[in-house]
Amino acid sequence: MSPPPVHTVRVRDGDREIEVSGSAVFVRQVLDDLQNIWARLRGEAPQRPASIRMPEPPVREESLAAVAPDETGD
């Protein structure tokens, strides 16, 4: 299985430049928060607090067994 593709985005604002590389989800998160990143680089207060949106953790079979009783009657 091949690794997921790496995406790269470079954005310039005057003499400042940001380059982001990583998964599509990571690059999208940075682009969503780009206004706050520029504000921090200019020394201004961000418009909204930064938030990292992590995907839900995968559900493991062991945790499902603890939640759902065995339906076989044993």
C-alpha beads as a LAMMPS data file, in Angstrom:
LAMMPS data file: protein, C-alpha beads

74 atoms
73 bonds

1 atom types
1 bond types

-500.0 500.0 xlo xhi
-500.0 500.0 ylo yhi
-500.0 500.0 zlo zhi

Masses

1 110.0

Atoms # bond

1 1 1 0.000 0.000 0.000
2 1 1 1.473 3.351 -0.965
3 1 1 1.663 6.217 1.541
4 1 1 -0.922 9.004 1.230
5 1 1 0.102 11.840 -1.084
6 1 1 1.792 14.878 0.401
7 1 1 0.173 18.203 -0.446
8 1 1 2.039 21.507 -0.432
9 1 1 0.593 25.020 -0.408
10 1 1 2.579 28.264 -0.412
11 1 1 0.846 31.563 0.384
12 1 1 2.472 34.989 0.271
13 1 1 1.318 38.229 1.926
14 1 1 3.697 41.041 1.058
15 1 1 7.120 40.025 2.332
16 1 1 5.801 37.125 4.426
17 1 1 5.306 33.649 3.119
18 1 1 3.871 30.474 4.609
19 1 1 4.506 27.048 3.123
20 1 1 2.604 24.062 4.460
21 1 1 3.197 20.433 3.529
22 1 1 1.396 17.366 4.767
23 1 1 -1.788 15.412 4.424
24 1 1 -4.795 16.974 2.750
25 1 1 -6.580 17.203 6.125
26 1 1 -3.649 19.030 7.748
27 1 1 -3.249 21.478 4.857
28 1 1 -7.017 22.164 4.923
29 1 1 -6.865 22.899 8.672
30 1 1 -4.046 25.396 8.141
31 1 1 -5.931 27.083 5.289
32 1 1 -9.057 27.287 7.469
33 1 1 -7.022 29.074 10.165
34 1 1 -4.941 31.191 7.768
35 1 1 -6.449 34.546 8.828
36 1 1 -5.444 33.878 12.442
37 1 1 -1.953 32.794 11.372
38 1 1 -1.432 36.046 9.425
39 1 1 -2.759 38.052 12.395
40 1 1 -0.288 36.388 14.762
41 1 1 2.601 37.003 12.359
42 1 1 1.644 40.708 12.247
43 1 1 1.515 40.821 16.071
44 1 1 -2.273 41.241 16.163
45 1 1 -4.732 39.287 18.266
46 1 1 -6.277 36.355 16.395
47 1 1 -9.929 36.734 15.358
48 1 1 -10.894 33.487 17.043
49 1 1 -8.983 31.047 19.228
50 1 1 -7.057 28.398 17.361
51 1 1 -8.623 24.979 17.404
52 1 1 -7.269 21.695 16.243
53 1 1 -9.945 19.446 14.883
54 1 1 -8.795 15.894 15.243
55 1 1 -10.639 12.988 13.651
56 1 1 -12.485 10.622 15.942
57 1 1 -10.268 7.772 17.149
58 1 1 -10.943 4.424 15.498
59 1 1 -13.283 2.157 17.421
60 1 1 -11.463 -0.923 18.661
61 1 1 -13.182 -4.277 18.890
62 1 1 -12.161 -4.684 22.541
63 1 1 -14.015 -1.497 23.483
64 1 1 -17.114 -2.636 21.568
65 1 1 -17.122 -5.917 23.494
66 1 1 -17.074 -3.988 26.776
67 1 1 -20.008 -1.801 25.700
68 1 1 -22.277 -4.370 24.036
69 1 1 -23.148 -7.562 25.915
70 1 1 -22.551 -10.838 24.152
71 1 1 -25.758 -11.749 22.312
72 1 1 -25.048 -15.477 22.228
73 1 1 -26.510 -15.933 25.721
74 1 1 -23.236 -17.106 27.308

Bonds

1 1 1 2
2 1 2 3
3 1 3 4
4 1 4 5
5 1 5 6
6 1 6 7
7 1 7 8
8 1 8 9
9 1 9 10
10 1 10 11
11 1 11 12
12 1 12 13
13 1 13 14
14 1 14 15
15 1 15 16
16 1 16 17
17 1 17 18
18 1 18 19
19 1 19 20
20 1 20 21
21 1 21 22
22 1 22 23
23 1 23 24
24 1 24 25
25 1 25 26
26 1 26 27
27 1 27 28
28 1 28 29
29 1 29 30
30 1 30 31
31 1 31 32
32 1 32 33
33 1 33 34
34 1 34 35
35 1 35 36
36 1 36 37
37 1 37 38
38 1 38 39
39 1 39 40
40 1 40 41
41 1 41 42
42 1 42 43
43 1 43 44
44 1 44 45
45 1 45 46
46 1 46 47
47 1 47 48
48 1 48 49
49 1 49 50
50 1 50 51
51 1 51 52
52 1 52 53
53 1 53 54
54 1 54 55
55 1 55 56
56 1 56 57
57 1 57 58
58 1 58 59
59 1 59 60
60 1 60 61
61 1 61 62
62 1 62 63
63 1 63 64
64 1 64 65
65 1 65 66
66 1 66 67
67 1 67 68
68 1 68 69
69 1 69 70
70 1 70 71
71 1 71 72
72 1 72 73
73 1 73 74
